[in-house]
Amino acid sequence: MEKNAIEILGHLGAMISGSKSGYMRLYNKNFPVFNANVIVIEEKVGKKIWFGDIDITLSIGKLEQLAKKLETDVYVLREMDARFDNEENPRIENYCIKVSPDGERTLGYMEQKYYDINSLTLL
């Protein structure tokens, strides 16, 4: 799974910018997740298969491709929900976005308030 994630999303630890605030100024409508963790559920436990910065707005096609290839839901979590104390048991319920193999997208609870599900840009 990790190999597929790297092939589709790029190398582990990928950065979309050297400056988070600079990126946000340039792409102020986009849906970036800095230090993101891509998780799948394997044997009822969340498993990290990729980490790095990802702009959901620009990379939704890659996430859909990954979910389809793996034939399972793919979750994007923020850093604190899948690192440190949560490394072994990611808090999947806090996902930013879930992408299903059939292409269905589900925004997380907080993200629903701020992003359009179709364009994945700020409301």
N, C-alpha and C positions, 0 to 999 in steps of 0.2 A: 504494500500500500504506500509506504514511504517513497519508494522508487517512482511510482506513478505520480504521486503528488509533486515530486521534484521535477519530473519531466514536464508536467503541465503548468505548475505555478512558478518554477524557477528554483534557484538554489536556496538552501536553508539560510535563514537570517537575512534574506533579501531586504534591501532598503529602497523605498520609493523616493527618498529625498534625504539630504544631509541635514535639513532643517524642517522640523514638523510645522512650526509656525509659518515658515516660508511656503511650504506646500499648501497649507490651508489658505494662505492669501491667494496663491495662484489658482487653486482648484476649490474655491470657497463653496461650491454647491455639491461637491462630490462626497462620497461616503468612505473615507479612509479609516483603516484600523491599523494603528501603529503597534508593533510588537504583537501581532495577531497569532493565534494558535488555531490550526485547522485540526478538527477532531472528528473521528468516526466512533461509532459504538461497536465494540467487538466483545462478544460474550458478556453483554450487559454492563460493560465498563467502557468509559471513554478512553480512547487511545489517540495521542497526538501523532499526527503523521506529517506535519509541516509547521514551520513557524517563520515569521518575518512580517514585514509591512505589506499590506495589500490595500489597494483602492478597489473597493467592492464595485463602484460605478464602472470602472474600466475593466475589471477582471471577472465580472459575473459569468461571462461565457466560459472562462477557464474553470470556474467552480462548478458550473453545470456539466462541463465535459468530465471533470474528475468524478462527480457523483455518478454519472452515467457509466463511466469506465469501472468504477468500484462496485456499482450496483448497490449503493447504500447512501443514506443521508450523510451530508457533509455539513459540519457546523463550524462557524467562525466565532471564536471567543476572544475576548480581550486578554491582555497579558495576565492580569491578576487572577483570572478565573481558571487558568491552566498552568500556572507556574508556582514556584515556591511551595507553600503548604498544599496547593491544589494540583501539584504535578501528577500524582498517582491517581487522583480522583477528581478530574476536571468538573467544574460546576457548569454542566451542559445547559441547565435551565436558564443560565444567563447569556445564552448565545446572542450574537449580533444579527446573524442571519443563518438560516438553515436552507440548504439546497438539496432537493430530492432528485433521484435518478430520472424521474419523468420531467424535470425542469421546474417543478413547483418551487416557489420561493416563499419563505416565511420570515418576516422580520421579528426580531426579539421585542420584548415588551416595551422597553424604552425607545428603541429605534422606530417603532410604529408611530410614535408621536412626532418624529422629526423627518422621516424619509418617505418618499413615494415608492411603493413596492414595484412599480413598473419601470420607472426611470432610475431608481436608486440614487436620487438626488434630493437635496433638502426641499422640504415643502415650502 
